[in-house]
Amino acid sequence: MYDANLENMVFLTGYEFDTIKELSNNSFKTVLDGGGPEGHAYAHSTSFFLVNPKGEIIKRYDGLSKLDLEQLVADVKKVL
């Protein structure tokens, strides 16, 4: 999976679509809809979120912004 180190990542999988959609819309305030691009089950936001151990969202980053991604890396390094 793109050489991601899965030791440090948590992916939201194994749930029904409606459960994931509710979490996405209500907790992360991001769009999640069925019928994504060809070969994908869902269309969703390109945002990344920094979440604390309590599950609270600390910060949202635009996954299409180089500056936001650089800030995300810097912020993650601060908390690790």
C-alpha positions as CSV (number, residue, x, y, z in Angstrom):
1,M,0.0,0.0,0.0
2,Y,2.3,2.8,-1.3
3,D,5.0,1.5,1.1
4,A,3.1,3.0,4.1
5,N,4.4,2.0,7.5
6,L,1.2,0.5,8.9
7,E,2.7,0.2,12.4
8,N,1.9,3.9,12.9
9,M,-1.3,4.3,10.9
10,V,-4.9,3.4,11.5
11,F,-7.3,3.0,8.6
12,L,-11.0,3.0,9.0
13,T,-12.0,-0.2,7.3
14,G,-14.3,-3.1,8.0
15,Y,-17.3,-1.0,8.8
16,E,-20.6,-0.5,6.9
17,F,-20.7,2.5,4.6
18,D,-23.4,4.3,6.6
19,T,-21.3,4.0,9.8
20,I,-18.2,5.5,8.1
21,K,-20.3,8.2,6.4
22,E,-21.8,9.2,9.8
23,L,-18.4,9.4,11.4
24,S,-17.0,11.4,8.5
25,N,-19.9,13.8,8.3
26,N,-20.5,14.3,12.1
27,S,-17.0,14.0,13.6
28,F,-14.6,15.2,10.9
29,K,-17.1,17.5,9.1
30,T,-15.9,16.1,5.7
31,V,-17.8,14.8,2.7
32,L,-18.1,11.1,2.2
33,D,-20.3,9.8,-0.5
34,G,-20.9,6.6,-2.4
35,G,-19.9,6.2,-6.0
36,G,-16.4,7.5,-6.1
37,P,-14.1,7.4,-9.1
38,E,-13.9,4.3,-11.1
39,G,-12.4,1.4,-9.1
40,H,-13.1,3.1,-5.8
41,A,-16.1,2.5,-3.6
42,Y,-16.2,6.0,-2.1
43,A,-15.5,9.6,-2.9
44,H,-14.1,11.5,0.1
45,S,-12.2,14.5,1.3
46,T,-8.5,14.9,0.7
47,S,-7.9,16.2,4.2
48,F,-5.6,14.8,6.9
49,F,-6.3,15.1,10.6
50,L,-4.1,15.1,13.6
51,V,-6.0,13.3,16.3
52,N,-4.9,13.0,20.0
53,P,-5.1,9.8,22.0
54,K,-8.5,10.7,23.2
55,G,-9.8,10.7,19.6
56,E,-10.2,14.5,19.5
57,I,-9.3,16.3,16.3
58,I,-6.4,18.7,16.9
59,K,-5.9,20.1,13.5
60,R,-7.0,19.6,9.9
61,Y,-4.7,19.7,6.9
62,D,-5.4,20.1,3.2
63,G,-3.9,17.0,1.6
64,L,-3.5,18.9,-1.7
65,S,-1.5,21.7,-0.2
66,K,2.3,21.3,-0.1
67,L,2.5,23.8,2.8
68,D,-0.2,22.0,4.8
69,L,1.6,18.7,4.3
70,E,4.9,20.2,5.4
71,Q,3.2,21.5,8.5
72,L,1.6,18.1,9.1
73,V,5.0,16.5,9.1
74,A,6.4,19.1,11.4
75,D,3.5,18.8,13.8
76,V,3.7,15.0,13.9
77,K,7.5,15.2,14.6
78,K,6.6,17.4,17.6
79,V,4.3,14.9,19.1
80,L,6.3,11.7,18.5
